[in-house]
Amino acid sequence: MRKIRVGIFGVSGKMGTEVVGAVNRAEDMTTVGGVDINEDRTKIGRAEVVVDFTHPDAVMDNIRWCLERDIHMVIGTTGFNDERIAEVRELCEQHPGVGVLIASNFSIGAVLMMKFAALAAQFFPSAEIVELHHPNKADAPSGTAAATARRISAARAEADMEPVPDATIHDAGARGAEVEGIHVHAVRLQGLTAHQEVIFGTTGETLKIRHDSYDRVSFMPGVIEGIRHVLENPGLTHEMEEVLGF
């Protein structure tokens, strides 16, 4: 059996270590090495697909490096805004044979949480997000929370809903960040891994949709499917819905 050659950016990190184990357990894949930030990337030049779990400050240069060498990418590094997504899309157009997947979360449960939240959004006038992560996370709000907020906002716009009701006048930062009209609150605590709760409200009832990742191994099935996906799907795939067939 021919095995997909996989390299890892951020190989010594907690996610990178999990990726190495997951790839080596997959019957159709093998690792060909990994590097960390500021190390010589040519050491993984034999890779067909590179998985990137590094840092928002490093990921764009990694993308350019890989696409210039026709290496596919699966990217779990966060910090992607609309401008960065547009730049990656343009780079993919310049290298039409290469597939790139950027996902805010590879956990199947988290992807379902976002889908369910978008479904519920049109029925509740109030919506807020609380995301909870370990204190070493570089960005806040998390990519998953921002993506969830954008989905909720789009669903509300499609349903022609009014803005979320909020009479707050005096706010010293307690209302959190605001992503497309949805408030997002970030918690950073030792002992946490990755957790998110979406809270909806209307007169007389609330609905809470919560997802908890207690171990980083929960992200690996999505990463493995993403590696297979980019080989067969050139261009940019943004988020995991297409990979999972939603």
C-alpha positions as CSV (number, residue, x, y, z in Angstrom):
1,M,0.0,0.0,0.0
2,R,1.3,3.4,-0.9
3,K,1.5,5.6,2.1
4,I,0.9,9.4,2.2
5,R,4.0,11.2,3.3
6,V,3.1,13.6,6.1
7,G,5.3,16.4,7.7
8,I,4.5,18.4,10.7
9,F,5.1,22.0,11.5
10,G,5.1,22.5,15.3
11,V,6.2,18.9,15.8
12,S,7.3,19.3,19.4
13,G,4.1,21.0,20.6
14,K,1.3,19.2,22.3
15,M,-0.8,19.1,19.1
16,G,2.2,18.2,16.9
17,T,3.0,15.3,19.2
18,E,-0.5,14.0,18.9
19,V,-0.4,14.4,15.1
20,V,2.7,12.3,14.9
21,G,1.1,9.5,16.8
22,A,-2.2,9.7,14.8
23,V,-0.4,9.6,11.4
24,N,1.7,6.7,12.4
25,R,-1.4,4.8,13.5
26,A,-3.1,5.4,10.2
27,E,-2.5,2.5,7.8
28,D,-2.3,4.7,4.7
29,M,0.2,7.4,6.1
30,T,3.7,7.8,7.4
31,T,5.6,10.7,8.9
32,V,8.6,12.0,7.1
33,G,9.7,14.4,9.8
34,G,8.8,17.6,11.5
35,V,10.2,20.9,12.5
36,D,9.4,23.7,15.0
37,I,9.4,27.5,14.4
38,N,12.7,28.8,13.1
39,E,14.0,25.4,12.2
40,D,15.1,24.3,8.7
41,R,11.9,23.5,6.9
42,T,13.8,21.7,4.1
43,K,14.0,18.7,6.4
44,I,10.4,17.8,5.5
45,G,10.6,18.7,1.8
46,R,9.7,15.1,1.0
47,A,6.2,15.5,2.5
48,E,3.1,15.4,0.3
49,V,1.0,17.0,3.0
50,V,2.2,19.2,5.9
51,V,0.1,19.6,9.1
52,D,0.6,23.0,10.7
53,F,-0.1,23.6,14.4
54,T,2.3,26.4,15.1
55,H,1.5,30.1,15.8
56,P,-0.5,32.9,14.1
57,D,2.8,34.8,13.6
58,A,4.4,31.9,11.7
59,V,1.6,30.2,9.8
60,M,1.3,32.5,6.7
61,D,5.0,32.1,5.9
62,N,4.7,28.4,6.3
63,I,1.8,28.4,3.8
64,R,3.8,30.3,1.2
65,W,6.7,28.0,1.7
66,C,4.6,24.9,1.1
67,L,2.6,26.1,-1.8
68,E,5.7,27.2,-3.6
69,R,6.8,23.6,-3.4
70,D,3.4,22.1,-4.3
71,I,3.0,20.6,-0.8
72,H,-0.6,20.3,0.4
73,M,-1.5,21.6,3.9
74,V,-3.8,20.9,6.8
75,I,-3.8,23.9,9.1
76,G,-5.1,24.0,12.7
77,T,-3.2,27.1,13.7
78,T,-5.7,29.8,14.6
79,G,-5.7,33.6,14.0
80,F,-7.2,33.6,10.6
81,N,-9.4,36.6,9.8
82,D,-11.1,37.5,6.5
83,E,-8.0,39.2,5.1
84,R,-5.8,36.1,5.8
85,I,-8.4,33.7,4.3
86,A,-8.5,35.9,1.2
87,E,-4.7,35.8,0.9
88,V,-4.6,32.0,1.2
89,R,-7.4,31.7,-1.4
90,E,-5.3,33.9,-3.8
91,L,-2.2,31.8,-3.1
92,C,-4.2,28.6,-3.9
93,E,-5.3,30.2,-7.2
94,Q,-1.6,30.7,-8.0
95,H,-0.9,27.0,-7.3
96,P,-4.0,25.3,-8.6
97,G,-2.9,21.7,-8.0
98,V,-2.4,22.2,-4.2
99,G,-5.1,21.6,-1.6
100,V,-5.2,23.6,1.7
101,L,-7.6,23.0,4.6
102,I,-7.9,25.6,7.3
103,A,-10.1,24.6,10.2
104,S,-10.9,26.4,13.4
105,N,-11.5,23.0,15.1
106,F,-10.9,19.4,14.0
107,S,-13.1,17.8,16.6
108,I,-16.2,16.3,15.1
109,G,-18.2,17.2,18.2
110,A,-17.1,20.8,17.9
111,V,-18.1,21.0,14.2
112,L,-21.5,19.6,15.1
113,M,-21.8,22.1,17.9
114,M,-21.3,25.0,15.4
115,K,-23.8,23.4,13.0
116,F,-26.4,23.0,15.8
117,A,-25.8,26.6,16.9
118,A,-26.4,28.0,13.4
119,L,-29.7,25.9,13.3
120,A,-30.9,27.3,16.7
121,A,-29.9,30.9,16.1
122,Q,-33.0,31.8,14.1
123,F,-35.3,30.9,17.0
124,F,-33.8,32.8,19.8
125,P,-33.4,36.7,20.1
126,S,-30.5,36.4,22.5
127,A,-27.2,34.5,21.9
128,E,-23.8,34.6,23.6
129,I,-20.7,32.4,23.6
130,V,-18.4,31.4,26.4
131,E,-15.2,29.7,25.4
132,L,-12.7,28.2,27.9
133,H,-9.2,27.1,27.1
134,H,-5.8,26.5,28.7
135,P,-3.7,29.6,29.5
136,N,-1.1,29.0,26.8
137,K,-3.5,29.7,24.0
138,A,-2.2,32.6,21.9
139,D,-5.5,34.1,20.7
140,A,-8.8,35.2,22.2
141,P,-11.5,34.7,21.3
142,S,-10.7,31.3,20.0
143,G,-11.0,30.5,16.3
144,T,-13.9,28.1,17.1
145,A,-15.7,30.8,19.0
146,A,-15.3,33.4,16.3
147,A,-16.4,30.9,13.6
148,T,-19.5,30.0,15.7
149,A,-20.3,33.7,16.2
150,R,-20.1,34.3,12.4
151,R,-22.4,31.3,11.7
152,I,-24.9,32.6,14.3
153,S,-24.8,36.1,12.9
154,A,-25.4,34.8,9.3
155,A,-28.3,32.7,10.4
156,R,-29.9,35.6,12.2
157,A,-29.4,37.9,9.2
158,E,-31.0,35.3,6.9
159,A,-34.0,35.2,9.3
160,D,-34.1,39.0,9.3
161,M,-33.8,39.2,13.1
162,E,-33.2,42.3,15.1
163,P,-29.8,42.9,16.9
164,V,-29.3,40.9,20.1
165,P,-31.0,42.8,22.9
166,D,-28.6,44.4,25.3
167,A,-29.3,47.5,27.4
168,T,-25.7,47.7,28.9
169,I,-24.5,51.3,29.1
170,H,-21.6,51.1,31.6
171,D,-19.2,48.4,30.4
172,A,-15.7,48.1,31.8
173,G,-15.0,45.1,29.5
174,A,-17.3,42.7,31.2
175,R,-19.3,42.1,28.1
176,G,-16.4,40.4,26.3
177,A,-15.5,40.7,22.7
178,E,-18.1,41.3,20.0
179,V,-17.9,39.2,16.8
180,E,-20.5,40.3,14.2
181,G,-22.9,41.3,16.9
182,I,-22.5,38.3,19.1
183,H,-20.7,38.6,22.5
184,V,-17.9,36.2,23.1
185,H,-16.4,35.7,26.6
186,A,-13.0,34.0,26.9
187,V,-11.7,32.1,30.0
188,R,-8.1,31.0,30.3
189,L,-7.4,28.5,33.2
190,Q,-4.9,25.8,34.0
191,G,-6.6,22.4,33.9
192,L,-8.7,23.2,30.8
193,T,-8.1,21.9,27.3
194,A,-10.8,23.3,24.9
195,H,-14.4,24.0,25.8
196,Q,-17.2,26.1,24.5
197,E,-20.8,26.8,25.4
198,V,-23.3,28.6,23.2
199,I,-26.2,30.1,25.2
200,F,-29.5,31.1,23.5
201,G,-32.4,32.8,25.2
202,T,-36.0,33.8,24.6
203,T,-38.9,34.6,26.8
204,G,-39.3,31.8,29.4
205,E,-36.5,29.5,28.2
206,T,-32.8,29.1,27.4
207,L,-31.0,26.6,25.3
208,K,-27.3,25.7,25.9
209,I,-25.1,23.8,23.4
210,R,-21.8,22.8,24.9
211,H,-18.8,20.9,23.7
212,D,-15.8,19.8,25.8
213,S,-12.5,18.4,24.5
214,Y,-10.7,16.8,27.5
215,D,-7.9,15.4,25.5
216,R,-6.2,16.6,22.3
217,V,-6.6,13.1,20.8
218,S,-10.2,14.2,20.1
219,F,-8.9,16.4,17.3
220,M,-7.0,13.6,15.5
221,P,-9.8,11.9,13.5
222,G,-10.6,15.2,11.9
223,V,-6.9,15.8,11.1
224,I,-6.5,12.4,9.5
225,E,-9.6,12.9,7.3
226,G,-8.3,16.4,6.4
227,I,-5.0,14.9,5.2
228,R,-6.9,12.6,2.9
229,H,-9.2,15.4,1.8
230,V,-6.6,17.9,0.6
231,L,-4.9,15.3,-1.7
232,E,-8.2,14.9,-3.6
233,N,-9.5,18.5,-3.4
234,P,-7.2,21.2,-4.7
235,G,-7.8,24.8,-3.7
236,L,-8.9,26.2,-0.3
237,T,-11.3,24.2,1.9
238,H,-12.4,26.5,4.8
239,E,-13.6,24.6,7.8
240,M,-14.5,20.9,8.3
241,E,-18.1,20.7,7.0
242,E,-17.1,19.8,3.5
243,V,-14.5,17.2,4.7
244,L,-17.2,15.5,6.9
245,G,-19.8,15.7,4.1
246,F,-22.2,18.1,5.8
